[in-house]
Amino acid sequence: MDAAAYLLAAMILAAMRLNVAAQAEMRSFLGELATGWREFRSRTWLWAIVLQFALLLAVVVGALSVLGPVVAENELGGAKAWGLILTAQAVGLLVARSSASPGARVACCSRPRSASCCGPPRSLHWAEE
C-alpha cells in the first residue's frame, strides 16, 4: 500500500510543470543551500531552539534508547518488560495530552509573541514526562 502511495505521488510530481519565469529564477543547489544557511544563521532564536532540541533529543532519547533496554534486560526481566515500559509511556503521553491540566492547556493554546518563549519550556516539560 505504501509503495502504491509513493508511486502515485511520484507520478503527480512528475506531471507538474513550472512556468518559464520560475525556471529562469532557479539557481544552483549549492547557491540555494548557502542562502538558506545564511537565513537560518541570521535568526538567533531559531538556531538556539534547534540546538536546544538537538541536545535534548541526544541526551534524553539517546539515553532511553540505549540504556532502557539494557536495564530492562538486566533488572526487569528482558524484552517483555521493555515492551511494557514503552507501551506505558505511549499511553501516558496520550492520556496526558488529552486530559492536560488547565495550565498545560493554556501553554499549548497560547499565542506567544516569540517562538523562543514557548519552545524550550514545552520541551523541558516533555523531558520531565
Number of C-alpha atoms within 10 A of each C-alpha: 6 7 8 9 10 11 12 12 12 11 11 10 10 9 8 8 9 8 8 8 8 9 10 9 7 10 10 8 9 9 11 12 12 12 11 12 11 11 11 13 12 11 10 11 16 16 13 14 17 14 12 16 16 11 13 17 15 12 13 12 14 13 11 14 11 10 12 15 18 15 15 17 15 9 10 13 11 14 13 11 16 18 13 11 15 12 12 12 13 12 12 13 15 12 11 13 13 10 11 14 11 9 9 15 13 11 14 13 9 10 11 10 8 9 12 14 12 16 16 17 12 13 15 13 10 11 13 7 9
